[in-house]
Amino acid sequence: MEKELKAFRKLIVWQRAHELTLLIYKASEKFPKHEMFGLTSQIRRATVSIESNIAEGYALGTAPNYLRHLNISVGSLAEVECQIEVSHDLNYLNDKDYNQLIEFHVKLATCYNV
């Protein structure tokens, strides 16, 4: 049973989402302390939501449930894109981190054909 529950880890879309999550966490460590309960928290929760919805939908075992959760994760992906832009515009992300996050965002978005 444990093996089946972890099967979502084999999904390329989940692997890319997880990679983006780790990058977001690392980059957001540099955000100002006053953003801890604002933008830092929001971008982290949104990026975790992407991979969590992929895993949850896959674990439910039916195509309609999986597709519904994929749609939710696409919404979170758009939210993260917006938050990356805001973070960069506020100079919380340097150009290198910004470009890396956008590159991984695009890489993940291609899994959804969006």
Residue pairs with C-beta under 8 A, 6 or more apart in sequence:
5 59
7 58
7 59
8 14
8 54
8 55
8 58
8 59
9 15
11 54
11 58
12 111
13 54
13 70
13 108
13 111
13 112
14 51
14 54
14 55
14 58
16 104
16 107
16 108
16 111
17 47
17 50
17 51
17 54
17 73
17 108
18 51
19 104
20 47
20 50
20 80
20 101
20 104
20 105
20 108
21 47
21 48
21 50
21 51
23 100
23 101
23 104
24 43
24 44
24 47
24 80
24 101
25 44
25 47
27 87
27 93
27 97
27 100
27 101
28 39
28 40
28 43
28 44
28 87
28 92
30 92
30 93
30 97
31 39
31 40
31 87
31 92
32 92
35 92
39 83
39 86
39 87
39 90
39 92
42 83
43 80
43 83
43 84
43 87
46 76
46 79
46 80
46 83
47 76
47 80
49 72
49 73
49 76
50 73
50 76
50 77
50 80
50 108
51 73
53 69
53 70
53 72
53 73
53 76
54 69
54 70
54 73
56 69
57 65
57 66
57 67
57 68
57 69
57 70
57 72
57 73
58 66
58 69
60 66
60 69
70 112
74 112
74 114
77 105
77 108
77 109
77 112
77 114
80 105
81 102
81 105
84 93
84 98
84 101
84 102
84 105
87 93
87 98
88 95
88 98
93 101
